[in-house]
Amino acid sequence: MADPLDKATSKAPATLGEGCLSRYDPDDMGPETGTEFPGAAQLWEQLQQEPEDKPKPA
């Protein structure tokens, strides 16, 4: 695994919008900006599953 501090000095991706609507431009992002997360789909599915022993609201 690469040193995470190496990416701290890299160029940030371009942004879209202004103020509170500002966000990174997805077309300008890639593996060099730290967007590579191969387990994202599995994590999302795991987080979306309802736990069976979750207490029901009163």
MODELLER restraints for C-alpha pairs under 7 A, 6 or more apart:
rsr = mdl.restraints
at = mdl.atoms
rsr.add(forms.Gaussian(group=physical.xy_distance, feature=features.Distance(at['CA:13:A'], at['CA:24:A']), mean=6.26, stdev=0.5))
rsr.add(forms.Gaussian(group=physical.xy_distance, feature=features.Distance(at['CA:13:A'], at['CA:25:A']), mean=6.72, stdev=0.5))
rsr.add(forms.Gaussian(group=physical.xy_distance, feature=features.Distance(at['CA:13:A'], at['CA:28:A']), mean=5.62, stdev=0.5))
rsr.add(forms.Gaussian(group=physical.xy_distance, feature=features.Distance(at['CA:13:A'], at['CA:29:A']), mean=5.90, stdev=0.5))
rsr.add(forms.Gaussian(group=physical.xy_distance, feature=features.Distance(at['CA:14:A'], at['CA:24:A']), mean=5.92, stdev=0.5))
rsr.add(forms.Gaussian(group=physical.xy_distance, feature=features.Distance(at['CA:14:A'], at['CA:25:A']), mean=5.56, stdev=0.5))
rsr.add(forms.Gaussian(group=physical.xy_distance, feature=features.Distance(at['CA:14:A'], at['CA:28:A']), mean=6.19, stdev=0.5))
rsr.add(forms.Gaussian(group=physical.xy_distance, feature=features.Distance(at['CA:15:A'], at['CA:22:A']), mean=6.41, stdev=0.5))
rsr.add(forms.Gaussian(group=physical.xy_distance, feature=features.Distance(at['CA:15:A'], at['CA:23:A']), mean=5.36, stdev=0.5))
rsr.add(forms.Gaussian(group=physical.xy_distance, feature=features.Distance(at['CA:15:A'], at['CA:24:A']), mean=4.26, stdev=0.5))
rsr.add(forms.Gaussian(group=physical.xy_distance, feature=features.Distance(at['CA:15:A'], at['CA:25:A']), mean=5.01, stdev=0.5))
rsr.add(forms.Gaussian(group=physical.xy_distance, feature=features.Distance(at['CA:16:A'], at['CA:22:A']), mean=5.57, stdev=0.5))
rsr.add(forms.Gaussian(group=physical.xy_distance, feature=features.Distance(at['CA:16:A'], at['CA:23:A']), mean=5.45, stdev=0.5))
rsr.add(forms.Gaussian(group=physical.xy_distance, feature=features.Distance(at['CA:16:A'], at['CA:24:A']), mean=6.10, stdev=0.5))
rsr.add(forms.Gaussian(group=physical.xy_distance, feature=features.Distance(at['CA:16:A'], at['CA:25:A']), mean=5.70, stdev=0.5))
rsr.add(forms.Gaussian(group=physical.xy_distance, feature=features.Distance(at['CA:17:A'], at['CA:23:A']), mean=6.57, stdev=0.5))
rsr.add(forms.Gaussian(group=physical.xy_distance, feature=features.Distance(at['CA:29:A'], at['CA:35:A']), mean=6.92, stdev=0.5))
